[in-house]
Amino acid sequence: MDTTRGNFAFNLADCIQYGIAHHHDMVNANLDVDFSREQVKEATAKLLPHADINANFTDNMKLATSLIPDIASGNYDRKIPVQFGTRFSSNATGQVNQTIFQSDYFLGLKASRVYRGLATKNLTRTEIDTKVAIIKAYYAVLTNQENIRLSKANLDQLRKTLSDTKARYDAGVSERVDVDRIQVSYNNGVTQIENQVRELVYTMQLLKFQMGMPQESNLELRETVQDLNVEAFSTDTLSYKVEDRVEYSIQNTQITLNELNLKSKKMAYLPQLNFFVNYGVNWFSTKFGDLYKQGFGASALGLNLSWSIFTGTERLHQIRQLDITLKKSQNDLDFLSQQIKLEVKSANTSYESNKATFVTQKTNMTLTQGIYDRIVMKFEQGVATSLDVISAESQLTQARTDYVNAMLATLISKTDLDKAMGRIK
């Protein structure tokens, strides 16, 4: 395998491994897990101390005027205008706040961790979907390759028959119509293989897309349909559990989140307590140049309690809404269980039907091949006509097509069944 030139020789396991590492959806799902990890750290950091610095500068271009009694002259009934303060003032204050109690902090931390678990489960679901898409595309490539192999084998046989017929015609034993009939059938066979090759190119492009592999890369598969041993596939639909499906686990996580949301809203009735400590410096001056020559410090510490005693009935209705949401998610879990069971039955029915069809079509193809071989032999002996050969060849082509289609349907339905039973991890 030459990764520098983009040349790959993979089996199914290699394709899946490559797809998990490179597919667009997998990359984004992994980034979602990283994002949820940062959310947990963010929730944890909320209980750490928070520090703020505030500063300002003021130019009182015209000081405010106040009226006070005329104390100097002893006439208290007379009011005189005075101005307090200085033109320039400035201050800077630093404050540290620490949350001592906040009702929803620990619930929020727990919820963020549940969100992280949800992101991880979504990653698992994306991984399963990616695997299924790769497996189906991989099977499509293998069955197309098998279809081409069978078509070429039949075409080789038809080419020999055509060559022999031409030789007999040249010897005056066969008629021109026999040569033309077999030639038409041969030409159709060539065109059919060309179309199958185009289909193979497309299915290979689809496989590379599902793997997240650049279309310019060269991919070769190290397996054939013979390596799959389709007839040996077996299923046991009695041992599966709905809990094996990642969707079931995701819905359980959603219920947990809804429970936490409800509990958080109920605990919002509790007060919030914060501790603070600050220190600041104030500067005053009538001249700007002298403003920062002397400062006056100030400091304070204390506790801050906030408690929303009554907020109307808004919170009550919010709690009821969240309770309804929780009940809906629990109901969705029950529905999902029934849905999974029906999915398994449907997938199993399709698989068993497709497998039975595959076994029949494989037998039919063998029988049709035998019929074709005997007709060709009789034709060469002069017992059968060219029409018999064309008819037998047409039946063989149809039998081969039915066999390959049945094989692909069996492989696809087996994949769907494994996914439905939660066996693709």
SEKE-76271 format. One record per atom (N, C-alpha, C): x, y, z. Coordinates in steps of 0.2 Angstrom, whole numbers, plus 5000, padded with zeros to 4 digits. Layout:
# residues N
XYZ ...
END
This chain:
# residues 425
500449945000 500050005000 500450065000 500450104995 500850164994 500350234996 500450255002 499950315004 500250375001 500850384999 501050444996 500750454989 500750404985 500450414979 499650404978 499350384984 498650374984 498450314981 498850264982 498650194979 498550144985 497950114985 497750074991 497450004988 497649954992 497349894991 497049864998 496349874998 496049865004 495549805004 495449775010 494849725011 494349775014 493749735016 493249775019 493449805026 493749775030 493949805036 494449865035 494849865030 495249915029 494849975026 494349965022 493950015020 493550055026 493350015030 492950035036 493450075040 494050055042 494450085046 494650155043 494750155036 494950215033 494350265033 493750245032 493150285032 493050315039 493150275044 493050305051 493550365052 494150355049 494650415050 494550475046 494250465040 494250515035 493550545033 493050505034 492350525031 492150595035 491850635031 491650705033 491250705039 490750655039 490350655045 490650635051 491150585051 491550565056 492050615059 492350655055 492750715057 492350765061 491750775058 491250825062 491050795068 490850735069 490650705075 491150705080 491850695078 492350695083 492450765085 492350815081 492450885083 491850905088 491250875087 490750885092 490850855099 491250795099 491450775105 491950825109 492450845105 492950895107 492550955110 492050975106 491651035108 491251025115 490950965116 490650945122 491150945128 491750925126 492250925131 492450995134 492451045129 492551115131 491951135135 491351115134 490751135137 490751115145 491051055146 491151035153 491651075156 492151095153 492651135156 492351205158 491951225153 491651295154 491151295160 490751235161 490351235166 490751225173 491251195173 491751185179 492051255181 492151295176 492551355177 492051415180 491451395180 490951445182 490951455190 491251405193 491251415201 491951445203 492451455198 493051485200 492951555201 493451595205 493351665206 493351705199 492951755199 492951805193 493251865195 493751895192 493951965194 493852015188 493652075190 493552125186 493952195188 494152225183 494452295184 494052345180 493852405184 493452455180 493852525182 493852565177 494252625178 493852675173 493952745176 493652795172 493952865173 493852905169 494152975169 493553025168 493453075172 492953125171 493253195171 492953235166 493153305165 492553345167 492453365173 491853405174 491953475172 491753485165 491853555162 491453605166 490953595168 490553635172 490253605178 490453615184 490253585190 489553595192 489153545195 488453555196 488453605202 487953645202 487853705207 487253675212 487453685219 486953675224 486753735228 486153735231 486053795236 486053775243 486453805247 486453795254 486353855259 486153845265 486053905269 486653945270 486554015271 487154065272 487354055279 487754005280 488053995287 488454055289 488854075285 489354125287 489054185289 488554215287 488254275289 487654255295 487554195296 487054175301 486354185298 486254195292 485554205289 485454135286 485154095290 484954025287 484354025282 484054075282 483454075277 483754095270 484254125270 484554145264 484954085261 484854075254 485254015251 485754045246 486354015246 486854045242 487053985237 487253995231 487453945227 488153925228 488353865228 489053835229 489153785224 489753765222 489953705218 490453665222 490253605222 490753555225 491053515220 491653485222 492053445218 492653475215 492953435211 493453465206 493353455199 493653485195 493553475188 493753405185 494353385187 494553325185 494553275190 494253215189 494253155193 494353085190 494653045193 494752975190 494752925195 494652865194 494652805198 494752745195 495052695199 495152625196 494952575202 494552525200 494352475205 494452405203 494752365207 494752295205 494352255210 493952205208 493452165212 493552095210 493552055215 493551985214 492851955217 492451915213 491851885215 491951815215 491651785220 491651705221 490951685223 490651645219 490051615220 490051565226 489651575231 489651525236 489151475235 488551495233 487951445232 487551475226 487451425221 487051445216 486651375214 486051385214 485651325214 485751275208 485851305203 485851265197 486651245194 487151265199 487751255196 487951185195 487851145201 488051075200 487651035195 486951055195 486551025190 486751045183 487051105182 487251125175 487851085174 488351075179 488951035177 488750965175 488250935179 488050865177 487750865170 487350915169 487050915162 487550925157 488050965158 488550975153 488950905152 489050865157 489350805156 488850755152 488250755154 487750715150 487750735143 487850805141 487850825134 488550795131 489050785135 489650755132 489550685131 489150655135 488950585134 488550575127 488050625127 487650625121 488050635114 488550675115 488950685109 489350625107 489650585112 489950525111 489550475108 488850475110 488450425107 488250445100 488150505099 488050525092 488650515087 489250515090 489850495087 489750415085 489550375090 489450305089 488950295083 488350335083 487850325078 488150345071 488550395071 488850415065 489350365062 489650335067 490150285065 489750225062 489250205065 488850145063 488550165056 488250225055 488050245048 488550245043 489150265045 489750265040 489950195038 489950155043 490150085042 489550045037 488950065039 488450035034 488450055027 488550125026 488650145020 489250115016 489850115019 490450085016 490250005015 489949975019 489849895018 489449895012 488849925011 488449925005 488749944999 489149994999 489550014993 490049964991 490349934996 490949884995 490549824992 490049804994 489649744991 489449754984 489249814983 489049834976 489649834971 490249854974 490849844969 490949764968 490949724973 491149654973 490649624968 489949634969 489449604964 489549624957 489749694956 489849714949 490449674946 490949674950 491549634948 491349564946 490949534950 490749464949 490349454942 489949504942 489449514936 489949514929 490449554930 490849564924 491249494923 491449464928 491849404927 491449354924 490749344926 490349294923 490149314916 490049374914 489949404908 490549384903 491149394905 491749384901 491749314900 491649264905 491649194904 491149174899 490549204899 490049184894 490249214887 490549274887 490749304881 491349264877 491749234881 492349194879 492049134875 491549104879 491249044876 490849054870 490449114870 490149134864 490649154858 491149184860 491649194855 491949134851 492049084855 492249014852 491748984848 491048994850 490548964846 490449004839 490549074840 490549114834 491149094829 491749084832 492349064828 492249004824 491948954828 491848884825 491248894820 490748934821 490248944816 490448974810 490949024810 491249054804 491649004801 492048964804 492448914801 491948864797 491448844800 490948794797 490648824791 490448894791 490248924786 490648934780 491348944782 491848944776 491948884773 491748824777 491848764774 491248734771 490648784771 490048764768 489648724772 489748714778 489348674782 488748714785 488948774788 488348814791 488148874786 487548904788 487348954784 487549024787 487449074782 487649144784 487249164790 486649144790 486149174795 486349154802 486649094802 486949064809 487449114811 487949124807 488449174809 488249234811 487749264807 487449334809 487149334816 486749284817 486349284823 486849274829 487349234829 487849234834 488249294835 488349324829 488749384829 488349444833 487749444832 487249494835 487249484843 487249424844 487249404852 487949424855 488449404851 489149424853 489249504854 488949534849 489049614850 488649634856 488049614857 487649634863 488049614869 488349564869 488749544875 489349584876 489649614871 490249654872 489949724874 489449744872 489149814874 488949804881 488649744883 488449734890 489049744895 489549714893 490149714897 490449784898 490449824893 490649894893 490149934898 489549924897 489049954902 489249934909 489349864910 489449844917 490149874920 490649884915 491249914917 491149994920 490650024916 490450094918 490150094925 489750044926 489350034932 489850024938 490349984936 490849964941 491250024943 491450074938 491850134939 491450174944 490750184943 490350224947 490250194954 490150124955 490150104962 490750104965 491350104962 492050114965 492050194967 491850234963 491850304965 491350314971 490850284971 490350284977 490650264983 491050204983 491350174989 491950224991 492250254987 492750304989 492450364992 491850384990 491550444993 491350425000 491050365001 490850345007 491350335012 491950325010 492550315014 492950385015 492750435012 493050495012 493750495009 493750455004 494450455000 494350494994 494850534992 494850574986 494750534980 494350554975 494150514969 494850504965 495350544966 495950534962 496350474964 496250454970 496650394973 496450334969 496850284969 496750224966 496650174971 496050144971 495850094976 495750024972 496049974975 495949904973 495649864979 495249814977 494949774983 495249704983 495449684989 495849624989 495349564991 494749574990 494249514991 493749514985 493449454984 492949444979 492349414983 491749404979 491149374982 491249304985 491749274982 491849204984 492149204991 492549254993 492749265000 492249275005 491649295003 491149315008 490749255010 490649205005 490349145007 489549155009 489249195005 488549215006 488049165009 488149105006 487649055008 487749025015 488349045018 488449025025 488249075030 487949135028 487749185032 487149155037 487149175043 486649145047 486449205052 485849205054 485549255059 485249225065 485249265070 484849245076 484549305079 483849305077 483449365079 483149365086 483349305089 483049295096 483449325102 484149335100 484549355106 484649425106 484449465101 484549535101 484149575107 484349635109 483949675113 483949745111 483349775112 483249845109 483749885112 484049875118 484549915122 485249915118 485349865113 485949865109 485949915104 485349945103 485350005098 485650065101 486050105097 486350165100 485750215100 485250215096 484650255096 484350255103 484250195106 483950185112 484350215118 484950215117 485450245122 485350315122 485350345116 485250415115 484650445117 484050405117 483450425119 483450425127 483750375130 483850375137 484250435140 484750455136 485150515138 484750575137 484250585132 483850635131 483350645137 483150585140 482650585146 483050615152 483650595153 484150615158 484150695158 484250715152 484350795151 483750825153 483150795150 482550835152 482350825160 482550775163 482550775170 482950825174 483550835171 483950885174 483750955173 483450965167 483151035165 482551045170 482150995171 481551005176 481851025183 482350985185 482550995192 482851055193 483251085188 483551145188 483051205189 482551195185 481951245185 481651245192 481551195195 481251185202 481751225207 482351205206 482851235211 483051305210 482751335205 482851405204 482551455209 482051415213 481751455219 482251475224 482851435225 483251445230 483651505229 483951535234 484351605234 485051585231 485351645229 486051635226 486451685231 487051655233 487551695238 488151695235 488451765235 489151775232 489551815237 490151805237 490651845241 491051885236 491151945239 491551995234 492052035239 492652055236 493152095239 493452135233 493452205235 493752255230 494252295233 494552335229 495052385231 495052435225 495052495227 495052555222 495452615224 495652655219 495952715220 495652775217 495552825220 495152885218 495652945217 495652985212 496053045211 495653105209 495853165212 495453225211 495953275210 495853325206 496253385205 495853435201 496053505202 495753555198 496153565191 496753535191 497153535185 497353465183 497353465176 497453395173 498153365175 498653415175 499353395176 499453365183 499053385188 499153365195 498653305197 498253275192 497753235193 498053165197 498553145194 498753075197 499353085202 499453145205 499953155210 499853125216 499153125218 498953095225 498353055224 498352995226 497752955226 497452935233 496852915233 496552895239 496252825238 496452785242 496252715242 495552695245 495252645243 494652625246 494552545245 494352515250 494252435249 493652415253 493352365251 492752335254 492752255252 492452225257 492252155256 491552145259 491252085256 490552075259 490252015255 489652005257 489251955254 488651985250 488451955245 487851975241 487351915241 486751925243 486251875243 485651905238 485451855234 484951875229 484451815229 483751835230 483251785231 482651815228 482451775223 481751795219 481251765223 480851805227 480351775231 479751755227 479551805223 478951795219 479051825212 478951775207 479051805200 478351795196 477851805200 477151785197 477051715196 476751685191 476651615190 477051595184 477451635182 477851615176 478251555177 478651545182 479051495184 478651425185 478051435188 477651375189 477451345182 477251385177 477051365171 477651335167 478251365168 478851335165 479051265167 478951255174 479051195177 478551135174 477951165173 477451115170 477551095163 477851145159 478051135152 478651085152 479151095156 479651045156 479450975159 478950975163 478750905165 478350875159 478050905155 477650885149 478150855144 478750895143 479250875139 479550815141 479650805148 479950745151 479550685149 478850695150 478450635149 478350615141 478450665137 478450655130 479150615128 479650625131 480250595130 480250525132 479950515138 479850445140 479350405136 478850435133 478450405129 478750385122 479250435120 479650415114 480050355115 480250345121 480750285122 480350225121 479750225124 479250165123 479150155115 478950205112 478850205105 479450175101 480050205103 480650175099 480750105100 480650075106 480650005107 480249965102 479649985102 479149955097 479449965090 479650015088 479950035082 480549985080 480949985085 481549935084 481349865082 480849845086 480649775086 480349765079 479949805076 479649805070 480149805064 480649845066 481249855061 481649795060 481749755066 482049695065 481649645062 481049635063 480649585059 480549605052 480549665050 480549685043 481149665040 481749685043 482349675040 482549595040 482249555044 482349485044 481949455039 481349475038 480949455032 481249465026 481549525025 481849545018 482449495017 482849485023 483449445022 483349375020 482849345024 482649275023 482449265016 482049315013 481749305007 482249315001 482749365002 483249374998 483749314998 483849285003 484349235004 484049175000 483449165001 483049104998 483149114990 482949174988 483049194981 483749184978 484249204982 484949194980 485149124979 484949074984 485049004983 484748974977 484148994976 483748974970 484048994964 484249064963 484549094957 485249064956 485649044961 486249014960 486148944957 485648904959 485548844957 485248844949 484848894948 484648914941 485148924937 485648964939 486148984935 486648924933 486748884938 487148824936 486748774931 486048774932 485648734927 485648764920 485548824920 485548864914 486248864910 486748864914 487448854911 487548784908 487248734911 487248664909 486848664902 486248694902 485848694896 486148724891 486448784892 486848814887 487448774884 487848744888 488348704886 488148644881 487548614883 487348554879 487048584872 486648644873 486448664866 486948684861 487548714864 488148734860 488448664857 488448614861 488748554859 488348524853 487648524854 487148504849 487248544843 487348604844 487348654838 488048634834 488548624837 489148604834 489148534831 488648494833 488548424830 488048434825 487748494824 487248504819 486548474821 486448464827 485748444830 485348504831 485648554834 485248614836 485348674831 484948724832 484948774827 485348834831 485548884827 485748944830 485248984834 484648974832 484149004837 484148974844 484248914844 484248874850 484848904854 485448914851 486048944854 485849014857 485549054853 485449124855 484949124861 484449074860 483949074866 484249054872 484649004872 485048974878 485449024881 485849064876 486249114879 485849174882 485349194879 484849244882 484649224889 484449154890 484249134896 484749134901 485449114899 485949114903 486149184906 486149234901 486249304903 485749324909 485149314908 484549324912 484749294919 484849234919 485049194925 485649224929 486149244925 486749274928 486549334931 486149374928 485949444931 485449434937 485049384937 484649374943 485049344948 485549304947 485949284952 486349334956 486649384952 487049434954 486649484958 486049504955 485549544959 485349514966 485149454966 484949414972 485549414977 486149404975 486749404979 486849474982 486749534978 486849594981 486249614986 485649594984 485049604989 485149564995 485449504995 485549465001 486049505005 486649525002 487149565006 486849625009 486449665005 486249725008 485749715014 485249665013 484749655018 485049625024 485649585023 486049555029 486349615033 486549665030 486849725033 486349765037 485749775033 485149805037 484949775043 484949705043 484749665048 485249675054 485849665053 486349675058 486349745061 486149795057 486049865060 485449865064 484949835062 484249845065 484349805072 484749755073 484849715079 485449745083 485749805081 486249835085 486849795085 487049755080 487649715080 488149745076 488049805073 488649845070 488749895075 489349885078 489549935083 489949985081 
END
